[in-house]
Each structure stands twice: as structure tokens, then as C-alpha cells.
Amino acid sequence: MATDAPSTPVARQISLRTVIQAVLNEGAISRAQIAKVTGLSKQTTSEVVRELEDGGWLRERGRTQGVLGRSAVTYEINNRAAFVLGLDLGGTKLRIAVADLAGAVLAEEEVPTDLRGGLHVVEQIAALARRLAAAADVPATGLRFGVMGTPGVVDAASGAITVAPNIPGVDRIDVAGALRERLGITIAIENDVNLAVKGEQWQGHGAGAGTFAFIALGTGIGMGIVADGKLLRGARGAAGEIAYLPIGGDPYDPRGFMLGTLETAVGSKAIADRYRDYGGTAGTTVREIFTALEAGDDIAAVTIDETARLIAPALVAVQALIDPEVIVFGGSIGVRTELFERVRHHLARCGHVPPRLAISRLGNRAALIGAIGTALTDLHNSLFGLDVKPGGLSLPAVGAGTEA
């Protein structure tokens, strides 16, 4: 039954949120349809739609043919009403994208990360963000919010980067504050793998999954966890730091304290060292090892197989702890089917019912997509959300990925 909300500021904000949610979920939709799906009265719906249209958040899309020839105006999100930044800061590469209010990427670029680190990286990010905003024809006040992913541990309360072994100096400065000074917007900082799992939840294999994990394997190894639909952070923001599992080496060896025992055994350096120790050419990169594998190199085959054998018990530990519906592989090494298939082979030998595995369709953009989605959610909530009603607004719907 349609209801009229009391005319209080909180009730009005609830109505605004409800209508925006309906348009995000349904796409182009008429006032009558909004009233039907939200339960708001036609009068309240009309008032809220008019307010959102006057504020520039909704715009007319067209008309829909109704019964007896009557037509109704349909409305959609005005995707140019506000814009967000998504950033993925890695030890070797920096990716930045500008997206509109509907989540469409308008400009995107990838560059090598400034190896000097610290404020040099901050300046690099700010310059690239301004260039992309100009390329996307974003007005001076159009950028409203940004989210940046970074390797290492991010303090959940302050957003400070407390551990970042691959990017020198960023753990000694206020990165968020420095970016705010240069760009004039709030930049939230999140662990990059946590953002990757959010990207999978929005546009990948995690869509519709209540509990799943995303494992990124590249320079290092990390994991993001969604449990019962929500990102699992842990007491200090370090949930999912799979690199520190005592697997693949001696957990008491202090050489593994910084990077973690598992990462020391399966990260890119470990793979290159393993190839050398098995008789391969010293200095061969992981990419070159995979190329050699494709060419029939037996040493490369043994190297990748042994790496997969070490990864499999870690997945068994993940399965025992969180019982995921699926474990998604990502990262520059994790998406390689040659490794993936060997992991699946060894995993079948580790347990009676191995977890379901999939390769991310988002590839190396998973964290960037997660950053955009998180920035949009934060922006939507800041505009239309309520502190007394926690929980994120839905993001625009997209197709889910397919299983590998």
C-alpha cells in the first residue's frame, strides 16, 4: 500500500534515498513505476522526483506508452551530475580512471609508478587525475570523491598506509591529506585487494555470491574476503593477508617476516628464483617463464607446477576458515590459465570437496573497478544516505562474469 512519508528532514532523506535506489536498480522508470516499486504515494513520489530533477540528479529519458494510449515521462540518473576518481597504486604501475555517476569510465590511463615514492607519487597521481578530468570534460567542481587502492595494510580508522613494502615512503606521509590539498576532494584509501574483491562483487564472479574470496597473485599475494555480502576487514584492517600464512617455508625464518612466508614462496621473485635454481637462466622474468612454458620448456613446467603445489594448501586453509562459494584468481600471475589449471589439479589432491575456482574476467582492472564502485557508493551515500540507516546504495547493474 502506498504511504505518505511524514514531512520531516529524516523522512524526506529516506524518500530521496528510496527513489534514487529505485532508479539505480530499474534504469529508466516513470513516476508511477517508482511509486509502485517503492511503496511511496504518488504525491510523495512526484515531489521527490521533482526535487531530484531540479537538483540535477535525475533527467528525463523519454516516454513510455501506457494503457489507452496514455504515455508517461521516464527518468534516469543524470550521469554527468557528479564524477568520481578510481585509483590503483601499485609498486610498478599506477592506474587512474574518471567515472560518471552511473559508473561509466570516461577516461583511464596506466603509467609506471614513480620509483622515488613518497610525495613524488602524490604529485604524479594529482597531475594524472587533473589530466584525465580534463580529457573527460569534467567541470572544475565536478569531481566529488575518489578511492585509491594500495598494496599493504591500511588502517581502517584513519586510512593511513601502515605497511607498503613495494612503494617507498608512502607509509611515512599523509597520502590522503596530500591528495586532498592538491585535488580539492576527499580521497579514501583502501587495500588494493579489498577493492579488487569489491570489483568482483560488482562486476565479476562475486555478483550474487554471499561469501567468496579474491586472491591476487603477482609481485606478491593478497586476498580480499566478502563474508555474508560485506567486506571483511578484521580488527586492524589486515583480514585476508594470506601472504603471512605459514605455508611454503619455515614460518620461524625471519627472512619471511616482512613479506610473509607464503608470499616468499609463491610471489614473482620466488618463481624467478625457483626457475633459476631448477637450472633455468638467471634473471629470467616470470613473463618469460610462461613464454618458455608455452614453448615446451621442461624447467618452466616444473617451476609453475611447484608454485601451484604450494598455493593449493593455502586455498584449503581459506576454505576451512570462510567456506567460500567461489575463490576468484586475479593479478598478473593469478590469471594465467597454465598456473590456474595446475592449482586446480593439486587442490583436488588436498581435500575431498575442493572449493570452486574461477579466473577473474576483470584482469588487472579488478582493483580499479572496485575503487570506482566504492567511490560511487560513498558518493551516493553522502548525497542521499542517512547515518541512522547504514548500508550502501546499490550500484548500477552490470553483467556478471563467467566461470573459468
C-alpha positions as CSV (number, residue, x, y, z in Angstrom):
1,M,0.0,0.0,0.0
2,A,1.3,3.4,-0.9
3,T,2.2,5.6,2.1
4,D,2.9,9.3,2.6
5,A,6.1,9.9,4.5
6,P,5.9,12.4,7.4
7,S,7.3,15.8,6.4
8,T,10.5,15.7,8.5
9,P,14.0,16.1,7.2
10,V,14.9,12.5,8.0
11,A,11.7,11.2,6.3
12,R,12.5,13.3,3.3
13,Q,16.0,12.0,3.1
14,I,14.7,8.4,3.3
15,S,12.3,9.2,0.4
16,L,15.2,10.7,-1.6
17,R,17.3,7.6,-1.0
18,T,14.4,5.3,-1.8
19,V,13.7,7.0,-5.2
20,I,17.4,7.1,-6.1
21,Q,17.7,3.4,-5.2
22,A,14.8,2.6,-7.5
23,V,16.2,4.5,-10.4
24,L,19.6,2.8,-9.9
25,N,18.0,-0.6,-9.8
26,E,15.4,-0.2,-12.5
27,G,17.0,2.2,-15.0
28,A,14.6,4.4,-17.0
29,I,11.4,4.5,-15.0
30,S,8.2,6.5,-14.7
31,R,6.8,8.2,-11.6
32,A,4.0,5.6,-11.4
33,Q,6.5,2.8,-11.6
34,I,8.7,4.4,-8.9
35,A,5.6,4.6,-6.7
36,K,4.8,1.0,-7.3
37,V,8.3,-0.4,-6.6
38,T,9.0,1.9,-3.6
39,G,5.6,1.9,-1.9
40,L,5.6,5.7,-1.7
41,S,2.5,7.6,-2.5
42,K,2.2,9.2,-5.9
43,Q,2.2,12.6,-4.4
44,T,5.4,12.0,-2.4
45,T,7.0,10.3,-5.5
46,S,6.2,13.3,-7.7
47,E,7.6,15.8,-5.1
48,V,10.8,13.8,-4.7
49,V,11.3,13.3,-8.4
50,R,10.8,17.0,-9.0
51,E,13.3,17.8,-6.2
52,L,15.9,15.5,-7.7
53,E,15.3,16.8,-11.2
54,D,15.6,20.4,-10.1
55,G,18.8,19.4,-8.3
56,G,20.2,17.9,-11.4
57,W,20.4,14.3,-10.2
58,L,17.6,13.0,-12.4
59,R,16.8,13.8,-16.0
60,E,14.0,12.8,-18.4
61,R,14.9,9.8,-20.6
62,G,11.8,9.6,-22.8
63,R,8.2,8.5,-22.6
64,T,6.6,5.1,-22.1
65,Q,3.4,4.0,-23.8
66,G,0.7,3.2,-21.3
67,V,-2.8,1.8,-21.5
68,L,-5.4,3.5,-23.7
69,G,-2.6,5.4,-25.5
70,R,-1.5,7.4,-22.4
71,S,2.2,7.9,-22.0
72,A,4.4,8.8,-19.1
73,V,7.7,10.5,-18.7
74,T,10.5,8.2,-17.7
75,Y,13.5,9.3,-15.6
76,E,17.1,8.2,-15.3
77,I,20.2,9.1,-13.3
78,N,21.8,12.3,-14.7
79,N,25.2,10.6,-15.1
80,R,27.0,14.0,-15.5
81,A,25.7,15.4,-12.3
82,A,28.9,14.3,-10.5
83,F,32.1,12.4,-11.1
84,V,34.5,10.1,-9.2
85,L,38.1,9.0,-9.3
86,G,39.2,5.4,-9.1
87,L,42.9,4.8,-8.4
88,D,45.0,1.7,-8.2
89,L,48.5,2.4,-6.9
90,G,50.9,-0.5,-7.4
91,G,54.6,-0.9,-6.9
92,T,55.3,-0.8,-10.6
93,K,52.1,0.6,-12.2
94,L,49.6,3.4,-11.4
95,R,46.1,3.2,-12.9
96,I,43.6,6.0,-12.7
97,A,40.1,6.4,-14.1
98,V,37.4,9.1,-14.1
99,A,33.8,7.7,-14.0
100,D,30.4,9.4,-14.1
101,L,27.6,9.0,-11.6
102,A,26.3,5.9,-13.4
103,G,29.7,4.2,-13.2
104,A,30.7,4.6,-16.9
105,V,34.5,5.1,-17.2
106,L,35.1,8.3,-19.2
107,A,38.9,8.4,-19.2
108,E,41.5,5.9,-18.0
109,E,45.3,5.7,-18.1
110,E,48.1,3.5,-16.8
111,V,51.6,4.7,-16.2
112,P,54.7,3.4,-14.4
113,T,54.7,4.3,-10.7
114,D,57.3,6.9,-9.8
115,L,60.0,4.8,-8.2
116,R,61.1,7.6,-5.9
117,G,57.9,7.1,-3.9
118,G,56.5,9.4,-1.2
119,L,55.4,12.8,-2.3
120,H,56.7,12.2,-5.8
121,V,54.0,9.6,-6.2
122,V,51.4,12.0,-4.7
123,E,52.4,14.6,-7.3
124,Q,52.2,12.0,-10.1
125,I,48.7,11.0,-9.0
126,A,47.5,14.6,-8.8
127,A,48.8,15.5,-12.2
128,L,47.4,12.4,-13.9
129,A,44.0,12.9,-12.2
130,R,43.8,16.5,-13.4
131,R,44.7,15.4,-17.0
132,L,42.1,12.7,-17.1
133,A,39.4,15.0,-15.7
134,A,40.2,17.5,-18.5
135,A,40.1,14.7,-21.1
136,A,36.7,13.6,-19.8
137,D,35.4,17.2,-19.9
138,V,34.7,17.2,-16.2
139,P,33.9,20.7,-14.9
140,A,36.1,22.3,-12.2
141,T,33.7,21.3,-9.4
142,G,32.6,18.1,-11.0
143,L,34.9,15.7,-9.2
144,R,33.3,14.9,-5.9
145,F,35.1,11.8,-4.4
146,G,37.9,9.4,-5.0
147,V,39.1,6.0,-3.7
148,M,42.6,4.7,-4.1
149,G,43.8,1.1,-3.7
150,T,47.3,0.5,-2.4
151,P,49.3,-2.7,-1.5
152,G,50.0,-3.4,2.1
153,V,47.9,-2.7,5.2
154,V,45.6,0.3,5.6
155,D,44.4,1.4,9.0
156,A,40.6,1.1,8.9
157,A,40.0,4.0,11.2
158,S,42.5,6.6,9.8
159,G,43.1,5.4,6.3
160,A,46.8,5.6,6.9
161,I,49.0,3.3,4.9
162,T,50.8,1.4,7.7
163,V,52.7,-1.2,5.7
164,A,53.6,-0.7,2.0
165,P,56.8,-2.7,1.2
166,N,56.6,-2.2,-2.5
167,I,56.2,1.7,-2.6
168,P,58.9,3.6,-0.6
169,G,57.9,6.5,1.6
170,V,54.1,6.4,1.4
171,D,53.8,4.9,4.9
172,R,55.6,7.9,6.3
173,I,53.3,10.7,4.9
174,D,49.6,11.6,5.0
175,V,48.8,10.5,1.4
176,A,45.1,11.2,1.7
177,G,45.7,14.6,3.1
178,A,48.3,15.5,0.5
179,L,46.0,14.4,-2.3
180,R,43.1,16.4,-0.8
181,E,45.3,19.5,-0.8
182,R,46.1,19.1,-4.5
183,L,42.8,17.9,-5.9
184,G,40.3,19.5,-3.5
185,I,38.3,16.3,-2.9
186,T,38.4,13.5,-0.4
187,I,40.4,10.5,-1.4
188,A,39.7,7.4,0.7
189,I,42.5,4.8,0.8
190,E,41.8,1.1,0.9
191,N,43.9,-2.1,0.5
192,D,44.0,-2.8,-3.2
193,V,43.0,-6.5,-2.9
194,N,40.0,-5.4,-0.8
195,L,39.0,-3.2,-3.7
196,A,39.5,-6.0,-6.1
197,V,37.1,-8.2,-4.2
198,K,34.6,-5.3,-4.3
199,G,35.1,-5.0,-8.0
200,E,34.4,-8.8,-8.4
201,Q,31.3,-8.3,-6.2
202,W,30.0,-5.6,-8.5
203,Q,31.1,-6.8,-12.0
204,G,32.6,-10.3,-11.7
205,H,32.1,-13.7,-10.3
206,G,31.2,-12.4,-6.9
207,A,27.9,-10.9,-8.2
208,G,25.2,-12.6,-6.2
209,A,27.6,-14.6,-4.0
210,G,27.2,-14.1,-0.3
211,T,30.7,-15.3,0.7
212,F,33.7,-15.5,-1.6
213,A,37.4,-14.7,-1.8
214,F,39.6,-12.9,-4.4
215,I,43.2,-13.9,-4.5
216,A,45.7,-11.7,-6.3
217,L,49.0,-13.2,-7.3
218,G,51.6,-11.0,-8.9
219,T,54.6,-9.3,-7.3
220,G,53.2,-10.6,-4.1
221,I,50.0,-12.4,-3.0
222,G,47.0,-11.0,-1.2
223,M,43.4,-11.8,-0.6
224,G,40.1,-9.9,-0.2
225,I,37.1,-11.5,1.5
226,V,33.4,-10.8,1.2
227,A,31.5,-12.6,4.0
228,D,27.7,-12.6,4.1
229,G,27.8,-9.8,1.5
230,K,30.1,-7.5,3.3
231,L,33.8,-6.8,3.0
232,L,35.7,-8.5,5.9
233,R,38.4,-6.1,7.2
234,G,39.4,-7.6,10.6
235,A,40.3,-5.8,13.8
236,R,43.2,-3.9,12.3
237,G,42.3,-3.9,8.6
238,A,44.5,-6.9,7.9
239,A,41.9,-9.6,7.2
240,G,42.9,-11.6,4.2
241,E,46.7,-11.1,4.5
242,I,47.2,-14.5,3.0
243,A,50.9,-13.7,2.4
244,Y,51.5,-14.4,6.0
245,L,50.1,-17.9,6.1
246,P,52.8,-20.3,7.5
247,I,52.8,-22.3,4.2
248,G,55.6,-22.9,1.7
249,G,58.5,-22.3,4.0
250,D,59.7,-22.0,7.6
251,P,57.3,-19.6,9.4
252,Y,60.1,-19.0,12.0
253,D,62.5,-17.8,9.4
254,P,62.9,-14.0,10.0
255,R,63.5,-13.5,6.2
256,G,59.8,-14.1,5.7
257,F,58.6,-11.6,8.4
258,M,58.3,-8.6,6.1
259,L,56.7,-10.2,3.0
260,G,55.2,-13.3,4.7
261,T,56.1,-17.0,4.4
262,L,53.6,-17.8,1.6
263,E,54.5,-14.7,-0.5
264,T,58.2,-15.5,-0.1
265,A,57.4,-18.9,-1.6
266,V,55.0,-18.0,-4.5
267,G,55.5,-14.3,-5.4
268,S,57.1,-13.3,-8.6
269,K,60.6,-13.2,-7.2
270,A,60.2,-16.7,-5.8
271,I,59.0,-18.0,-9.1
272,A,62.0,-16.5,-10.9
273,D,64.4,-17.8,-8.3
274,R,62.8,-21.3,-8.5
275,Y,63.3,-21.3,-12.3
276,R,67.0,-20.4,-11.8
277,D,67.5,-23.0,-9.1
278,Y,66.0,-25.7,-11.3
279,G,68.6,-25.0,-14.0
280,G,66.9,-22.1,-15.9
281,T,68.7,-18.9,-17.0
282,A,69.3,-16.5,-14.1
283,G,67.4,-13.2,-14.5
284,T,64.5,-14.7,-16.5
285,T,61.3,-12.8,-15.7
286,V,58.0,-14.6,-14.8
287,R,56.5,-13.5,-18.1
288,E,59.4,-15.0,-19.9
289,I,59.0,-18.2,-17.8
290,F,55.4,-18.5,-19.0
291,T,56.5,-17.9,-22.6
292,A,59.1,-20.7,-22.2
293,L,56.4,-22.9,-20.8
294,E,54.3,-22.4,-23.9
295,A,57.3,-23.3,-26.0
296,G,57.6,-26.7,-24.1
297,D,60.4,-25.8,-21.6
298,D,60.5,-28.6,-19.0
299,I,62.2,-26.4,-16.4
300,A,59.4,-23.8,-16.8
301,A,56.8,-26.6,-16.4
302,V,58.3,-27.8,-13.2
303,T,58.6,-24.3,-11.9
304,I,55.0,-23.4,-12.4
305,D,53.8,-26.8,-11.2
306,E,55.7,-26.5,-7.9
307,T,54.4,-22.9,-7.4
308,A,50.8,-24.3,-7.9
309,R,51.6,-27.1,-5.5
310,L,52.5,-24.6,-2.8
311,I,49.4,-22.5,-3.4
312,A,46.9,-25.3,-3.1
313,P,47.2,-25.9,0.7
314,A,46.6,-22.1,1.2
315,L,43.3,-22.5,-0.6
316,V,42.4,-25.4,1.6
317,A,43.0,-23.1,4.6
318,V,40.8,-20.4,3.1
319,Q,38.1,-22.9,2.5
320,A,38.3,-24.2,6.1
321,L,38.1,-20.6,7.5
322,I,35.4,-18.9,5.5
323,D,33.7,-21.6,3.4
324,P,33.5,-19.5,0.2
325,E,31.1,-20.1,-2.6
326,V,34.0,-19.4,-5.0
327,I,37.6,-18.3,-4.9
328,V,38.5,-15.9,-7.7
329,F,42.1,-15.7,-9.1
330,G,43.4,-12.4,-10.2
331,G,46.7,-10.5,-10.6
332,S,49.2,-10.7,-13.4
333,I,50.2,-14.2,-12.5
334,G,47.0,-15.4,-11.0
335,V,45.0,-15.0,-14.2
336,R,47.4,-17.3,-16.2
337,T,45.4,-20.4,-17.1
338,E,48.6,-22.5,-17.1
339,L,49.0,-21.8,-13.3
340,F,45.3,-21.9,-12.6
341,E,44.9,-25.4,-14.1
342,R,47.9,-26.8,-12.1
343,V,46.5,-25.3,-8.9
344,R,43.1,-26.9,-9.6
345,H,45.0,-30.3,-10.2
346,H,46.8,-30.1,-6.9
347,L,43.8,-28.8,-5.0
348,A,41.9,-31.9,-5.9
349,R,44.5,-33.9,-4.1
350,C,44.2,-31.8,-0.9
351,G,40.6,-32.4,0.1
352,H,37.5,-34.4,-0.7
353,V,35.4,-31.5,-1.9
354,P,37.7,-28.7,-3.2
355,P,36.3,-25.2,-3.4
356,R,35.1,-23.8,-6.7
357,L,37.7,-21.7,-8.5
358,A,37.3,-19.1,-11.2
359,I,39.6,-16.7,-13.1
360,S,38.7,-13.0,-12.9
361,R,37.3,-11.5,-16.0
362,L,38.3,-8.1,-14.8
363,G,42.0,-9.0,-15.1
364,N,44.4,-6.3,-13.8
365,R,41.5,-3.8,-13.6
366,A,39.7,-5.5,-10.7
367,A,41.1,-3.1,-8.1
368,L,40.4,-0.1,-10.3
369,I,36.8,-1.2,-10.9
370,G,36.4,-1.8,-7.1
371,A,37.8,1.7,-6.4
372,I,35.2,3.2,-8.8
373,G,32.4,1.2,-7.3
374,T,33.4,2.1,-3.8
375,A,33.7,5.8,-4.7
376,L,30.3,5.8,-6.3
377,T,28.8,4.1,-3.2
378,D,30.4,6.6,-0.9
379,L,29.2,9.5,-3.1
380,H,25.6,8.1,-3.3
381,N,25.5,7.7,0.4
382,S,26.9,11.2,1.1
383,L,24.3,12.7,-1.2
384,F,21.3,10.5,-0.4
385,G,22.2,8.3,2.5
386,L,21.5,8.5,6.2
387,D,23.8,8.0,9.2
388,V,20.9,6.4,11.0
389,K,20.3,4.0,8.2
390,P,23.7,2.3,7.4
391,G,24.4,0.3,4.3
392,G,25.4,1.1,0.8
393,L,23.2,2.0,-2.0
394,S,23.2,-0.4,-4.9
395,L,25.5,0.3,-7.9
396,P,24.2,0.3,-11.5
397,A,23.7,-3.3,-12.6
398,V,26.1,-4.9,-15.0
399,G,26.6,-8.4,-16.3
400,A,28.3,-10.9,-14.1
401,G,31.4,-12.8,-15.2
402,T,31.6,-16.4,-16.4
403,E,33.3,-19.2,-14.6
404,A,36.7,-20.3,-15.9
